[in-house]
Structures are given as structure tokens and as C-alpha cells.
Amino acid sequence: AATDLESEMYALTGKYKFGNNEVVASYGNSENDGTGVANQSGDSYGIGFNHKLSKRTKLYAAYASKSHDGADFTSVAGDTFNDGDEFSIGMFHKF
């Protein structure tokens, strides 16, 4: 039996630059309207900091978190939602 499923997603992002630095923030939401396990919603947010060392090199640190209501699920767009936090640090260098 086929299940009718409708998915709605949105994301908001912003960036603020000052000197050789920038702060980046984002928020996202996904809602699946269907029956049973398909009727779920999830939220995610993140914040990052970049510091430019030169024209070609920058350092970054980022934190992201996502949560949802109910069991883990995959949206119509193929995104998997489960609770979790992530932190990363690193360096970009353009060759």
C-alpha cells in the first residue's frame, strides 16, 4: 500500500564579517506529513567561526546540532534526521 507523504523544509542562514573574521549561523526545519512513522519533524542549527590568515588560508571552528520528534526518519529529499551534535575545526588552503 502506498503512503501519501508531503515534506516541507526550510533553512535560514546568516554571516557577519569583521576584520579578518566572520561568524556564520544557520537554522533549518523539516516536516513530513503522512501516516505513522512518516509524520515527523526535525530541527537543526549551527554556528561557525572563520579567521582569515591570508588570501589563500583560513582557520575555522564549527558546531552543529540536530534533533527531531519521534523515531529516526528520512525526508522525501533524502535527508536523514536523528539526534546528534557535531564539532569540527580545521584549515582551508587554496592552492
ABEGO torsion letter per residue (X at the ends): XBBBBBBBBBBBBBBBBBEABBBBBBBBBBBBBBBEAABBBBBBBBBBBBBBABAABBBBBBBBBBBBBEBBBBBAAGBBBBBEBBBBBEBBBBX
